[in-house]
């Protein structure tokens, strides 16, 4: 059930944005970055944060 090979453009954009903001140091996998973001900011995504800051 690993969908990391089937990212949508939106998922890639969110992940790239999140990685820049969070300074992701783990291996470049979507699952790791998503897990970090859920722990760091439950219920908040990097794109939500970016929209608020504009």
PDB file of N, CA, C and O in Angstrom:
ATOM      1  N   UNK A   1       0.839  -1.206   0.000  1.00  0.00           N
ATOM      2  CA  UNK A   1       0.000   0.000   0.000  1.00  0.00           C
ATOM      3  C   UNK A   1       0.874   1.255   0.000  1.00  0.00           C
ATOM      4  O   UNK A   1       0.504   2.285   0.563  1.00  0.00           O
ATOM      5  N   UNK A   2       2.023   1.150  -0.634  1.00  0.00           N
ATOM      6  CA  UNK A   2       2.938   2.288  -0.700  1.00  0.00           C
ATOM      7  C   UNK A   2       2.644   3.095  -1.946  1.00  0.00           C
ATOM      8  O   UNK A   2       2.891   2.635  -3.061  1.00  0.00           O
ATOM      9  N   UNK A   3       2.118   4.298  -1.765  1.00  0.00           N
ATOM     10  CA  UNK A   3       1.718   5.108  -2.910  1.00  0.00           C
ATOM     11  C   UNK A   3       2.755   6.166  -3.271  1.00  0.00           C
ATOM     12  O   UNK A   3       2.483   7.038  -4.096  1.00  0.00           O
ATOM     13  N   UNK A   4       3.934   6.104  -2.670  1.00  0.00           N
ATOM     14  CA  UNK A   4       4.921   7.158  -2.897  1.00  0.00           C
ATOM     15  C   UNK A   4       5.357   7.234  -4.358  1.00  0.00           C
ATOM     16  O   UNK A   4       5.888   8.254  -4.796  1.00  0.00           O
ATOM     17  N   UNK A   5       5.131   6.148  -5.118  1.00  0.00           N
ATOM     18  CA  UNK A   5       5.515   6.176  -6.526  1.00  0.00           C
ATOM     19  C   UNK A   5       4.447   6.844  -7.377  1.00  0.00           C
ATOM     20  O   UNK A   5       4.652   7.061  -8.571  1.00  0.00           O
ATOM     21  N   UNK A   6       3.318   7.170  -6.780  1.00  0.00           N
ATOM     22  CA  UNK A   6       2.193   7.710  -7.538  1.00  0.00           C
ATOM     23  C   UNK A   6       1.765   9.066  -6.984  1.00  0.00           C
ATOM     24  O   UNK A   6       0.578   9.320  -6.780  1.00  0.00           O
ATOM     25  N   UNK A   7       2.732   9.918  -6.747  1.00  0.00           N
ATOM     26  CA  UNK A   7       2.399  11.246  -6.232  1.00  0.00           C
ATOM     27  C   UNK A   7       1.641  12.049  -7.270  1.00  0.00           C
ATOM     28  O   UNK A   7       1.883  11.924  -8.471  1.00  0.00           O
ATOM     29  N   UNK A   8       0.716  12.877  -6.792  1.00  0.00           N
ATOM     30  CA  UNK A   8       0.098  13.864  -7.674  1.00  0.00           C
ATOM     31  C   UNK A   8       0.987  15.103  -7.659  1.00  0.00           C
ATOM     32  O   UNK A   8       1.850  15.246  -6.793  1.00  0.00           O
ATOM     33  N   UNK A   9       0.774  15.983  -8.611  1.00  0.00           N
ATOM     34  CA  UNK A   9       1.553  17.221  -8.660  1.00  0.00           C
ATOM     35  C   UNK A   9       1.333  18.024  -7.380  1.00  0.00           C
ATOM     36  O   UNK A   9       2.261  18.653  -6.872  1.00  0.00           O
ATOM     37  N   UNK A  10       0.101  18.000  -6.858  1.00  0.00           N
ATOM     38  CA  UNK A  10      -0.218  18.732  -5.634  1.00  0.00           C
ATOM     39  C   UNK A  10       0.558  18.174  -4.447  1.00  0.00           C
ATOM     40  O   UNK A  10       1.078  18.933  -3.630  1.00  0.00           O
ATOM     41  N   UNK A  11       0.637  16.846  -4.352  1.00  0.00           N
ATOM     42  CA  UNK A  11       1.392  16.232  -3.257  1.00  0.00           C
ATOM     43  C   UNK A  11       2.865  16.589  -3.354  1.00  0.00           C
ATOM     44  O   UNK A  11       3.502  16.888  -2.344  1.00  0.00           O
ATOM     45  N   UNK A  12       3.414  16.559  -4.576  1.00  0.00           N
ATOM     46  CA  UNK A  12       4.822  16.895  -4.756  1.00  0.00           C
ATOM     47  C   UNK A  12       5.085  18.335  -4.339  1.00  0.00           C
ATOM     48  O   UNK A  12       6.088  18.628  -3.689  1.00  0.00           O
ATOM     49  N   UNK A  13       4.172  19.238  -4.718  1.00  0.00           N
ATOM     50  CA  UNK A  13       4.336  20.649  -4.377  1.00  0.00           C
ATOM     51  C   UNK A  13       4.268  20.854  -2.868  1.00  0.00           C
ATOM     52  O   UNK A  13       5.074  21.597  -2.308  1.00  0.00           O
ATOM     53  N   UNK A  14       3.323  20.207  -2.212  1.00  0.00           N
ATOM     54  CA  UNK A  14       3.193  20.333  -0.755  1.00  0.00           C
ATOM     55  C   UNK A  14       4.430  19.784  -0.056  1.00  0.00           C
ATOM     56  O   UNK A  14       4.933  20.374   0.901  1.00  0.00           O
ATOM     57  N   UNK A  15       4.913  18.643  -0.551  1.00  0.00           N
ATOM     58  CA  UNK A  15       6.077  18.009   0.071  1.00  0.00           C
ATOM     59  C   UNK A  15       7.313  18.874  -0.100  1.00  0.00           C
ATOM     60  O   UNK A  15       8.087  19.050   0.841  1.00  0.00           O
ATOM     61  N   UNK A  16       7.502  19.417  -1.305  1.00  0.00           N
ATOM     62  CA  UNK A  16       8.667  20.268  -1.564  1.00  0.00           C
ATOM     63  C   UNK A  16       8.605  21.516  -0.691  1.00  0.00           C
ATOM     64  O   UNK A  16       9.617  21.933  -0.127  1.00  0.00           O
ATOM     65  N   UNK A  17       7.424  22.112  -0.579  1.00  0.00           N
ATOM     66  CA  UNK A  17       7.247  23.302   0.248  1.00  0.00           C
ATOM     67  C   UNK A  17       7.511  22.976   1.713  1.00  0.00           C
ATOM     68  O   UNK A  17       8.182  23.732   2.416  1.00  0.00           O
ATOM     69  N   UNK A  18       6.981  21.852   2.163  1.00  0.00           N
ATOM     70  CA  UNK A  18       7.166  21.438   3.553  1.00  0.00           C
ATOM     71  C   UNK A  18       8.636  21.171   3.843  1.00  0.00           C
ATOM     72  O   UNK A  18       9.142  21.531   4.906  1.00  0.00           O
ATOM     73  N   UNK A  19       9.317  20.541   2.898  1.00  0.00           N
ATOM     74  CA  UNK A  19      10.724  20.223   3.110  1.00  0.00           C
ATOM     75  C   UNK A  19      11.538  21.504   3.258  1.00  0.00           C
ATOM     76  O   UNK A  19      12.433  21.577   4.100  1.00  0.00           O
ATOM     77  N   UNK A  20      11.234  22.509   2.445  1.00  0.00           N
ATOM     78  CA  UNK A  20      11.950  23.788   2.550  1.00  0.00           C
ATOM     79  C   UNK A  20      11.685  24.441   3.907  1.00  0.00           C
ATOM     80  O   UNK A  20      12.608  24.950   4.542  1.00  0.00           O
ATOM     81  N   UNK A  21      10.436  24.428   4.348  1.00  0.00           N
ATOM     82  CA  UNK A  21      10.080  25.099   5.596  1.00  0.00           C
ATOM     83  C   UNK A  21      10.605  24.357   6.822  1.00  0.00           C
ATOM     84  O   UNK A  21      11.056  24.979   7.784  1.00  0.00           O
ATOM     85  N   UNK A  22      10.545  23.044   6.787  1.00  0.00           N
ATOM     86  CA  UNK A  22      10.897  22.242   7.957  1.00  0.00           C
ATOM     87  C   UNK A  22      12.366  21.847   7.986  1.00  0.00           C
ATOM     88  O   UNK A  22      12.871  21.392   9.013  1.00  0.00           O
ATOM     89  N   UNK A  23      13.067  22.025   6.838  1.00  0.00           N
ATOM     90  CA  UNK A  23      14.460  21.602   6.782  1.00  0.00           C
ATOM     91  C   UNK A  23      14.589  20.103   6.978  1.00  0.00           C
ATOM     92  O   UNK A  23      15.373  19.646   7.810  1.00  0.00           O
ATOM     93  N   UNK A  24      13.826  19.342   6.219  1.00  0.00           N
ATOM     94  CA  UNK A  24      13.783  17.884   6.366  1.00  0.00           C
ATOM     95  C   UNK A  24      15.169  17.277   6.225  1.00  0.00           C
ATOM     96  O   UNK A  24      15.846  17.493   5.219  1.00  0.00           O
ATOM     97  N   UNK A  25      15.593  16.519   7.230  1.00  0.00           N
ATOM     98  CA  UNK A  25      16.921  15.907   7.228  1.00  0.00           C
ATOM     99  C   UNK A  25      16.854  14.400   6.975  1.00  0.00           C
ATOM    100  O   UNK A  25      17.887  13.758   6.783  1.00  0.00           O
ATOM    101  N   UNK A  26      15.655  13.837   6.973  1.00  0.00           N
ATOM    102  CA  UNK A  26      15.509  12.402   6.766  1.00  0.00           C
ATOM    103  C   UNK A  26      15.648  12.058   5.288  1.00  0.00           C
ATOM    104  O   UNK A  26      15.598  12.948   4.438  1.00  0.00           O
ATOM    105  N   UNK A  27      15.822  10.773   4.972  1.00  0.00           N
ATOM    106  CA  UNK A  27      15.846  10.358   3.565  1.00  0.00           C
ATOM    107  C   UNK A  27      14.629  10.909   2.832  1.00  0.00           C
ATOM    108  O   UNK A  27      13.545  11.026   3.405  1.00  0.00           O
ATOM    109  N   UNK A  28      14.820  11.243   1.575  1.00  0.00           N
ATOM    110  CA  UNK A  28      13.778  11.959   0.840  1.00  0.00           C
ATOM    111  C   UNK A  28      12.617  11.039   0.481  1.00  0.00           C
ATOM    112  O   UNK A  28      12.505  10.582  -0.656  1.00  0.00           O
ATOM    113  N   UNK A  29      11.764  10.775   1.451  1.00  0.00           N
ATOM    114  CA  UNK A  29      10.563   9.997   1.196  1.00  0.00           C
ATOM    115  C   UNK A  29       9.370  10.798   1.658  1.00  0.00           C
ATOM    116  O   UNK A  29       9.419  11.475   2.685  1.00  0.00           O
ATOM    117  N   UNK A  30       8.303  10.716   0.898  1.00  0.00           N
ATOM    118  CA  UNK A  30       7.093  11.468   1.208  1.00  0.00           C
ATOM    119  C   UNK A  30       6.548  11.066   2.576  1.00  0.00           C
ATOM    120  O   UNK A  30       6.074  11.911   3.335  1.00  0.00           O
ATOM    121  N   UNK A  31       6.618   9.757   2.888  1.00  0.00           N
ATOM    122  CA  UNK A  31       6.067   9.278   4.154  1.00  0.00           C
ATOM    123  C   UNK A  31       6.773   9.923   5.338  1.00  0.00           C
ATOM    124  O   UNK A  31       6.120  10.343   6.294  1.00  0.00           O
ATOM    125  N   UNK A  32       8.097  10.006   5.287  1.00  0.00           N
ATOM    126  CA  UNK A  32       8.846  10.594   6.394  1.00  0.00           C
ATOM    127  C   UNK A  32       8.485  12.058   6.594  1.00  0.00           C
ATOM    128  O   UNK A  32       8.257  12.498   7.721  1.00  0.00           O
ATOM    129  N   UNK A  33       8.433  12.809   5.506  1.00  0.00           N
ATOM    130  CA  UNK A  33       8.126  14.230   5.634  1.00  0.00           C
ATOM    131  C   UNK A  33       6.700  14.435   6.132  1.00  0.00           C
ATOM    132  O   UNK A  33       6.446  15.324   6.944  1.00  0.00           O
ATOM    133  N   UNK A  34       5.773  13.620   5.648  1.00  0.00           N
ATOM    134  CA  UNK A  34       4.391  13.729   6.098  1.00  0.00           C
ATOM    135  C   UNK A  34       4.294  13.430   7.585  1.00  0.00           C
ATOM    136  O   UNK A  34       3.577  14.112   8.318  1.00  0.00           O
ATOM    137  N   UNK A  35       5.018  12.409   8.028  1.00  0.00           N
ATOM    138  CA  UNK A  35       4.993  12.036   9.435  1.00  0.00           C
ATOM    139  C   UNK A  35       5.540  13.169  10.293  1.00  0.00           C
ATOM    140  O   UNK A  35       4.962  13.496  11.329  1.00  0.00           O
ATOM    141  N   UNK A  36       6.640  13.764   9.874  1.00  0.00           N
ATOM    142  CA  UNK A  36       7.230  14.883  10.612  1.00  0.00           C
ATOM    143  C   UNK A  36       6.233  16.029  10.714  1.00  0.00           C
ATOM    144  O   UNK A  36       6.061  16.614  11.783  1.00  0.00           O
ATOM    145  N   UNK A  37       5.581  16.349   9.606  1.00  0.00           N
ATOM    146  CA  UNK A  37       4.650  17.468   9.599  1.00  0.00           C
ATOM    147  C   UNK A  37       3.463  17.196  10.512  1.00  0.00           C
ATOM    148  O   UNK A  37       2.987  18.102  11.197  1.00  0.00           O
ATOM    149  N   UNK A  38       2.980  15.956  10.530  1.00  0.00           N
ATOM    150  CA  UNK A  38       1.850  15.625  11.397  1.00  0.00           C
ATOM    151  C   UNK A  38       2.240  15.760  12.860  1.00  0.00           C
ATOM    152  O   UNK A  38       1.435  16.202  13.681  1.00  0.00           O
ATOM    153  N   UNK A  39       3.470  15.383  13.191  1.00  0.00           N
ATOM    154  CA  UNK A  39       3.932  15.483  14.575  1.00  0.00           C
ATOM    155  C   UNK A  39       4.187  16.940  14.938  1.00  0.00           C
ATOM    156  O   UNK A  39       3.841  17.388  16.031  1.00  0.00           O
ATOM    157  N   UNK A  40       4.796  17.672  14.012  1.00  0.00           N
ATOM    158  CA  UNK A  40       5.174  19.054  14.294  1.00  0.00           C
ATOM    159  C   UNK A  40       3.950  19.969  14.377  1.00  0.00           C
ATOM    160  O   UNK A  40       3.855  20.801  15.279  1.00  0.00           O
ATOM    161  N   UNK A  41       3.015  19.812  13.436  1.00  0.00           N
ATOM    162  CA  UNK A  41       1.841  20.676  13.400  1.00  0.00           C
ATOM    163  C   UNK A  41       0.613  19.851  13.066  1.00  0.00           C
ATOM    164  O   UNK A  41       0.206  19.810  11.905  1.00  0.00           O
ATOM    165  N   UNK A  42       0.017  19.201  14.034  1.00  0.00           N
ATOM    166  CA  UNK A  42      -1.154  18.370  13.760  1.00  0.00           C
ATOM    167  C   UNK A  42      -2.257  19.171  13.075  1.00  0.00           C
ATOM    168  O   UNK A  42      -2.621  20.252  13.537  1.00  0.00           O
ATOM    169  N   UNK A  43      -2.783  18.646  11.983  1.00  0.00           N
ATOM    170  CA  UNK A  43      -3.892  19.298  11.299  1.00  0.00           C
ATOM    171  C   UNK A  43      -3.488  20.478  10.444  1.00  0.00           C
ATOM    172  O   UNK A  43      -4.347  21.116   9.835  1.00  0.00           O
ATOM    173  N   UNK A  44      -2.200  20.785  10.382  1.00  0.00           N
ATOM    174  CA  UNK A  44      -1.758  21.915   9.562  1.00  0.00           C
ATOM    175  C   UNK A  44      -0.819  21.399   8.480  1.00  0.00           C
ATOM    176  O   UNK A  44       0.052  20.568   8.738  1.00  0.00           O
ATOM    177  N   UNK A  45      -1.009  21.900   7.274  1.00  0.00           N
ATOM    178  CA  UNK A  45      -0.102  21.526   6.192  1.00  0.00           C
ATOM    179  C   UNK A  45       0.745  22.729   5.830  1.00  0.00           C
ATOM    180  O   UNK A  45       0.404  23.867   6.154  1.00  0.00           O
ATOM    181  N   UNK A  46       1.833  22.470   5.166  1.00  0.00           N
ATOM    182  CA  UNK A  46       2.721  23.555   4.757  1.00  0.00           C
ATOM    183  C   UNK A  46       1.991  24.518   3.827  1.00  0.00           C
ATOM    184  O   UNK A  46       2.214  25.727   3.884  1.00  0.00           O
ATOM    185  N   UNK A  47       1.123  23.989   2.976  1.00  0.00           N
ATOM    186  CA  UNK A  47       0.410  24.861   2.047  1.00  0.00           C
ATOM    187  C   UNK A  47      -0.557  25.776   2.796  1.00  0.00           C
ATOM    188  O   UNK A  47      -0.732  26.933   2.412  1.00  0.00           O
ATOM    189  N   UNK A  48      -1.185  25.277   3.854  1.00  0.00           N
ATOM    190  CA  UNK A  48      -2.063  26.127   4.661  1.00  0.00           C
ATOM    191  C   UNK A  48      -1.268  27.274   5.267  1.00  0.00           C
ATOM    192  O   UNK A  48      -1.712  28.422   5.267  1.00  0.00           O
ATOM    193  N   UNK A  49      -0.103  26.955   5.778  1.00  0.00           N
ATOM    194  CA  UNK A  49       0.754  27.955   6.399  1.00  0.00           C
ATOM    195  C   UNK A  49       1.177  29.004   5.370  1.00  0.00           C
ATOM    196  O   UNK A  49       1.172  30.202   5.654  1.00  0.00           O
ATOM    197  N   UNK A  50       1.542  28.540   4.174  1.00  0.00           N
ATOM    198  CA  UNK A  50       1.988  29.449   3.124  1.00  0.00           C
ATOM    199  C   UNK A  50       0.858  30.391   2.705  1.00  0.00           C
ATOM    200  O   UNK A  50       1.090  31.577   2.473  1.00  0.00           O
ATOM    201  N   UNK A  51      -0.352  29.869   2.610  1.00  0.00           N
ATOM    202  CA  UNK A  51      -1.491  30.703   2.219  1.00  0.00           C
ATOM    203  C   UNK A  51      -1.741  31.801   3.252  1.00  0.00           C
ATOM    204  O   UNK A  51      -2.048  32.937   2.891  1.00  0.00           O
ATOM    205  N   UNK A  52      -1.611  31.462   4.531  1.00  0.00           N
ATOM    206  CA  UNK A  52      -1.827  32.455   5.584  1.00  0.00           C
ATOM    207  C   UNK A  52      -0.765  33.543   5.559  1.00  0.00           C
ATOM    208  O   UNK A  52      -1.046  34.701   5.866  1.00  0.00           O
ATOM    209  N   UNK A  53       0.470  33.163   5.188  1.00  0.00           N
ATOM    210  CA  UNK A  53       1.568  34.128   5.242  1.00  0.00           C
ATOM    211  C   UNK A  53       1.591  35.084   4.063  1.00  0.00           C
ATOM    212  O   UNK A  53       2.321  36.075   4.088  1.00  0.00           O
ATOM    213  N   UNK A  54       0.797  34.800   3.021  1.00  0.00           N
ATOM    214  CA  UNK A  54       0.834  35.664   1.833  1.00  0.00           C
ATOM    215  C   UNK A  54       0.081  36.956   2.072  1.00  0.00           C
ATOM    216  O   UNK A  54       0.008  37.802   1.181  1.00  0.00           O
TER     217      UNK A  54
END
